[in-house]
């Protein structure tokens, strides 16, 4: 290859390289200028948000406490007298009626004594009759007749005492209810005040619970209560039966007793109950989602949607529910508030509605 040809090839390569470098620089400046022009000329991007229209709602201010279910009436069946159990007339878990015979204790000895007194009474009645006739004829004195009459009256009293003792040998149900597990058997010896079984009246049940003393002026007899028990999703309704007229100085609580119907027998004494009391009902409360309210120094605020932009508003809050807050002041019915995108916006930010509740 000649020297002239080599020089021509080298110069051509240099020209090509210079052309490529110059072309790259010109393209870079064009793209940079275009980008700058685009940034300066395009408007700010609107932030997508969810909003909700504020409207009046019914709000119930509630107090939630816990309590225990107790039987409407309950006693321990015991015997006033001692003796051998001759007959048991009830079955465990059975419902019994008021006055129904539950248990008999051996009373043969007392019946024999009663029979003896009745025979003696017959003789004294005959003696008193004859004495009365003699008194009418003035054959005996008034004093002699009075002695005979007093003996008869004393015998009547002894008979009534013995009949009462015999009646105590027969134990009856004091009210209608369900008998629990018995603690004795036929033929066993029972002593005074020995527990025979428990008796429960459960057509209605009571609920014992307490509330903080600060609510004492908001609790009243007849007020409705709602409650649930363990393992049952059903909500039961009852009412406040009575209020202890004193706040416990140790716990600073007020003792309350409620009452409820137990038609299906689902409520049993001793069960744990979660109780809800409605203290106040507000028919036109302005409620917003909890997520919309932002706590800040000295209060709370939320964001309103106004003509495509965001405006902040200081608000005063009231009662809370599980996921909503009452707004007392700062918004009005019909206002539109942000429920999402709250962390991405500030006063005056342009927004676009992506979801309307």
Residue, then its C-alpha position, 0 to 999 in steps of 0.5 A: x500500500x502506498x503512503x498516499x493511500x495510507x494518509x487518505x484512510x487516516x484522514x477519513x477515519x479522523x473525519x468520521x470520529x469528529x463527526x460522531x462526537x459533534x453529532x452526539x453533543x448536539x443531540x445531548x443539548x437538544x434533549x436537555x433543552x427539550x426536557x427543561x422546556x417540558x418541566x417548565x411548561x407541564x402543570x403539577x400532577x393531581x393526586x388521586x384520593x378517596x372522599x366521602x360526603x359528610x351527612x348526619x347520622x344516628x349516634x348512640x353513646x354506649x358504655x361497655x362493662x362486664x357482669x355475671x348472670x345470677x338466678x332470679x331466685x335461688x336457695x339451698x334446700x335444707x331440713x329444719x329437723x333431723x331424721x331418716x329420709x323416707x322418700x325423695x319425690x324429685x329428680x335432679x335437674x327437674x322443674x318443680x312447682x311451688x308447694x310441691x313435696x320434695x322430701x319426707x323425713x320419718x315422722x311416725x313417732x310424732x304421728x303417734x304422739x299426735x294421735x295420743x293428744x287427739x284422744x285426750x282432747x276428745x275426753x277433755x271436750x266431753x269433760x268441758x261439756x259436762x262442766x258447762x252444763x253443771x255451771x249453768x245449773x250452778x252445780x260447780x263454780x266458775x273457777x272449776x269450769x275455767x280450769x277445765x276449759x284452760x286444759x282443753x285450750x292448752x291441749x289444742x296448742x300442743x296439738x298444733x305444735x305437734x302438727x307443725x313439727x310433722x309438717x316440717x318433716x315434709x319439705x316443699x318447694x318454696x317457689x317454682x324452679x329447677x332442682x340441682x344435684x341432690x346431696x342425700x339418698x333415701x334412708x340416709x340421716x339428715x341433720x338440722x340445716x344439712x344441704x339437700x339440693x339447690x333450687x333455682x328460678x330461671x324463667x327470668x335471670x338477673x345480671x350483677x355488674x358495676x359501672x364507674x361512679x362518674x356515670x351515676x347520673x346517667x344510669x336509671x332504673x328501667x334503662x335498656x341493656x344489651x348483653x352477650x354470653x360466652x360462645x353464643x353470638x345472640x344479643x340478649x336484651x334486658x333492663x336495669x332493675x335496681x341501683x345500689x344507692x352508694x358508690x363503693x369507696x374502695x373501687x369507686x364503682x356503682x353496683x347495678x342489677x339488671x333483669x332479662x327474660x330467659x325464654x329458651x333457657x340459654x342463660x345460666x347462673x354464673x355465666x360471664x356477660x358482656x354488657x352494653x348500656x346506651x347512655x345517650x342517643x344523638x339523632x343528627x351527629x356528623x360522623x367521619x372515618x377515624x382515618x380522616x382525622x389527623x391529630x396535631x398540636x393543640x387539636x385535630x384537623x382533616x382535609x376537605x375537597x374543594x373545587x379540585x384542591x385540598x383545604x385543611x380544617x381544624x375540628x373539634x371531636x366528640x364520641x368515637x365508635x369502632x371506626x368513626x369519630x363525631x365532629x362537633x365543629x369544623x365541618x358541616x353536612x354536605x362537606x366532602x372530606x378526604x379518606x385516603x391520600x391524606x399523607x401525600x397532600x397539603x393545603x392547596x394540593x390539586x387532587x382528583x377523586x378516584x373513589x367516592x363513598 
